[in-house]
């Protein structure tokens, strides 16, 4: 009985403290925003105590949420939809619209997907990476050719792909935005980005590719904490959009020794800020999901062949 009471007291104390555990990759860009919240005490201002839990891999982050070792993570809407289809009660709130791009060595003069014929292309995220799949869809639409049939793809981790492009082991790479930002700063040439492709595929409104993810059961217990966190997230974004002094505080965390890299990382983050997300954005997210189902199949989406609109958490920080 005594043990039971101690457990109940511990739960009560944890809840009373207003602690919110956010799981992130130890090297992820999400840390920039979370650290801005801590630097400016936006957590205490909005009624919670932010605990940043740094984890080693993307799988570790999602596993931590499933195991309830953390309360919130950032992940993509496809993962949330798959889990929802399995019976989990996770919901999703837009975090960033920033997208991946393809960069090539400038001396090769590659200015379109068609010019990649026979080239060695590095792809981050594996064979069902969203940017890779959507570029394949665009290649079929524009050139009537599947990109995978005209290039020699190499799947590898983002830092490895950057290194291989710079040492000329690869001709071009598809990579996440903060890695392509570094390539841009080092003189590599942008071939095409998802922001160029999506309008051609009928996607006119912004897509939030990654978002804050948490469970409805947690919301039912601590809605004020979740809403306070989302408000703090919005306030941190506003600070990072308008005050360069906030970025100076983050420079060591960003590991941006060169001014050129520091500048493109700041610019890339700002471009990814979601200004609005309404029914029109959700409608286009559904269109995008249908494209990804067609290209990636069960390996990407599992049994969740349709996008469940109830994954989107309804909150207005203003």
Residue pairs with C-beta under 8 A, 6 or more apart in sequence:
15 221
15 222
17 49
18 47
18 48
18 49
18 225
19 48
19 49
19 51
20 43
20 48
20 49
20 50
20 51
20 71
20 72
20 222
20 225
20 226
20 229
21 51
21 53
21 69
21 70
21 71
21 72
22 34
22 50
22 51
22 52
22 53
22 70
22 71
22 72
22 73
22 229
23 53
23 55
23 61
23 64
23 65
23 69
23 70
23 72
23 73
24 30
24 31
24 34
24 52
24 53
24 54
24 55
24 61
24 73
24 74
25 31
25 54
25 55
25 56
25 57
25 58
25 61
26 54
26 55
26 56
28 74
29 178
29 265
29 269
30 74
30 95
31 52
31 54
31 253
32 240
32 250
32 253
32 254
32 269
33 233
33 236
33 237
33 240
34 50
34 52
34 236
35 52
35 249
35 250
35 253
36 42
36 236
36 239
36 240
36 246
36 249
36 250
37 43
37 50
37 232
37 233
37 235
37 236
38 50
38 52
39 246
39 249
40 235
40 236
40 239
40 246
42 232
42 235
42 236
43 49
43 50
43 228
43 229
43 232
45 232
46 228
46 229
46 231
46 232
46 235
47 224
47 225
47 228
48 225
48 228
48 229
48 232
50 229
50 232
53 64
53 69
53 70
55 61
55 64
58 75
61 70
61 73
61 74
61 75
62 73
62 75
62 79
64 70
64 73
65 71
65 72
65 73
65 75
65 90
65 213
65 214
65 215
66 83
66 88
71 214
71 218
72 212
72 213
72 214
72 226
72 229
73 212
73 213
73 214
74 95
74 210
74 211
74 212
74 213
75 210
75 211
75 213
76 130
76 209
76 210
76 211
77 92
77 208
77 209
77 210
77 211
77 285
77 289
77 307
77 311
78 130
78 289
78 292
78 300
78 301
79 213
80 90
80 91
80 92
80 211
80 213
80 311
81 289
81 301
81 304
81 307
81 308
81 311
82 301
82 302
82 304
83 90
84 90
84 304
84 308
84 310
84 311
85 302
85 303
85 304
85 308
86 302
88 215
89 215
89 216
89 217
90 213
90 214
90 215
90 216
90 311
91 213
91 214
91 215
91 216
91 219
91 310
91 311
91 312
91 313
92 211
92 212
92 213
92 311
92 312
92 313
93 211
93 212
93 213
93 230
93 312
93 313
93 315
94 208
94 211
94 212
94 274
94 277
94 281
95 208
95 210
95 211
95 212
95 233
95 274
96 208
96 209
96 210
96 211
96 272
96 273
96 274
97 206
97 207
97 208
97 209
97 272
97 273
97 274
98 177
98 209
98 268
98 269
98 271
98 272
99 131
99 177
99 193
99 194
99 195
99 198
99 207
99 209
100 124
100 129
100 130
100 131
100 174
100 175
100 176
100 177
100 180
100 193
100 194
101 131
101 174
101 175
101 177
101 180
101 190
101 191
101 192
101 193
101 194
102 113
102 121
102 131
102 135
102 172
102 173
102 174
102 190
102 191
102 192
102 193
103 165
103 172
103 173
103 175
103 180
103 183
103 184
103 188
103 189
103 190
103 191
104 110
104 165
104 171
104 172
104 173
104 188
104 189
104 191
105 165
105 168
105 171
105 172
105 188
105 189
106 187
106 188
106 189
108 119
108 171
108 172
109 115
110 116
110 119
110 171
110 172
110 189
110 191
111 191
112 191
112 192
113 135
113 138
113 139
113 142
113 143
113 147
113 191
113 192
114 142
114 143
114 145
116 147
116 150
116 151
116 171
116 172
116 191
117 150
117 151
118 150
118 151
118 152
119 151
119 152
119 171
119 172
120 151
120 152
120 154
120 169
120 170
120 171
120 172
121 147
121 151
121 152
121 153
121 154
121 170
121 171
121 172
121 173
121 174
122 153
122 154
122 155
122 156
122 160
122 161
122 164
122 165
122 170
122 172
122 173
122 174
122 175
123 129
123 132
123 153
123 154
123 155
123 156
123 161
123 173
123 174
124 131
124 155
124 156
124 157
124 158
124 161
124 173
124 174
124 175
124 176
124 179
125 131
125 132
125 155
125 176
126 155
127 153
127 155
127 299
128 296
128 299
128 300
129 174
130 209
130 292
130 296
131 174
131 194
132 147
132 153
132 174
133 291
133 292
133 295
133 296
133 300
134 194
134 197
134 198
134 201
134 288
134 291
134 292
134 295
135 147
135 174
135 192
135 194
135 197
136 146
136 147
136 148
136 295
137 201
137 291
137 294
137 295
138 197
138 200
138 201
139 145
139 146
139 147
139 150
140 146
141 200
141 201
142 200
154 161
154 164
154 170
156 164
158 175
158 176
158 179
159 179
161 170
161 173
161 175
161 179
162 173
162 175
162 179
162 182
162 183
164 170
164 173
165 171
165 172
165 173
165 183
165 188
166 183
166 186
166 188
172 191
173 180
173 183
175 183
177 268
177 272
178 265
178 268
180 190
181 261
181 264
181 265
181 267
181 268
182 261
182 264
182 265
184 190
184 264
185 258
185 260
185 261
185 263
185 264
198 207
198 288
201 288
201 291
202 287
203 284
203 287
203 288
204 284
205 280
205 281
205 283
205 284
206 274
206 275
206 276
206 277
206 281
207 281
207 284
207 285
207 288
208 274
208 277
208 281
208 285
212 229
212 230
212 233
212 313
214 226
214 313
218 226
219 226
219 313
227 315
230 315
230 317
231 317
233 317
234 317
234 318
235 317
237 273
239 246
240 246
240 247
240 266
240 269
240 270
241 270
241 273
244 266
247 262
247 266
251 262
254 262
254 265
256 262
256 265
277 312
282 309
282 312
285 307
286 307
286 309
289 301
289 306
289 307
290 307
292 300
292 301
293 300
293 301
293 305
